Amino acid sequence: MMTMGTSKYSWDELAAPSQENEFMARLVADEDNPRRKRIFWAKSWNSHPVLLVEYKYDVWRPISLPVFKNIRVVDNKNKATIAIELLDLDLCDIFLKVCQDIIYSLQDVSSKASRRACIFRLEKWSSFLRTSRARLSPEEQKGLIAELRFLERDSLVVHNEHDAICGWSGPELGARDFEYGQVLVEIKSKRSSANTSIAISSEEQLNVNESEQLFLCVIELNSTTAEDDKGFSLTDVVDEVRGSLESSLQRSALESKLAKIGYFDEDDYSDTRWSEGETYYYAVLDGFPKIDSQLCSPGVNRVTYQVDLDYCEKYLVDREQVINAMR
């Protein structure tokens, strides 16, 4: 990911080659690349950062390559290499996230499948970056903070880093925010002084089958000012979670999920401060106030509704019950 010393990026310490169309390259370090895949940090003759992905093939066929505004992708048949080159050095942080995601996604892919798998990930990123990107709204910030709080304080207490982050399914548009086998957790945030209702985004969100356990975690988050010593920003919370991870590979997995949500370090969130109230856990059992998707008439879908938590008090459980269920 990042090198030691004063270098911020893994390609910083590489010298630029003297010849055009050549690269100075170094295998991605074991901490980011534990399977020692043939993936290289590189620098082009004009000092552009590059990620090189080597692959093998039996029969080479042309594949349509994704198009970026500020990234060039070249598939070299003779060298069996995909070169991903950043053209705008102001976008190094975003480029690093793209590269980390590709490195992570190729760890369990065979060398013959690496070419297609790499292009598939690039297509995903091309689609994401093509859309006009705006800073996360206050409501989106609040929702992400709540999910990160659960990840750090609950998931990582129970699971190893890999399993904890893999189970964070919200960024993947999963049905629930966290999924650990048959234990599912939906995260909601609300203001302490607001009404007691929370928004449910679909008729499926609070429904499970008989073999599953569903918990609802509600975290109180309130907007505050810069003068509040206990206040924090979204960036502060992201940095806390990053700092709690020992594995560089899992930090890359985290960065990939943050990017899918739309969080990038380039965006300044220091002007929006938050304070934290109480956290409540509910077991979503029979009788819990919710819409049953099985009872919806045919043709009724994408239902959004509110649940008043004043009617859910008998379903309150303590944190330890949720922790034990996830073990």
Secondary structure by P-SEA (a helix, b strand, c coil): cccccccccccccbbbbcccccccccccccccccccccccccccccbbbbbbbbbcccbbbbcbbbbbccbbbbbbccccbbbbbbccccaaaaaaaaaaaaaaaaccccccaaaaaaaaaaaaaaaaaacccccccaaaaaaaaaaaaaaaccccccccaaaaaaacccccccccccccccbbbbbbbbbcccccbbbbcccccccccccbbbbbbbbbbbbbcccccccccaaaaaaaaaaacccaaaaaaaaaaaaaaccccccccccccccccbbbbbccccccccccccccccccccccccccccccccccccaaaaaaaac
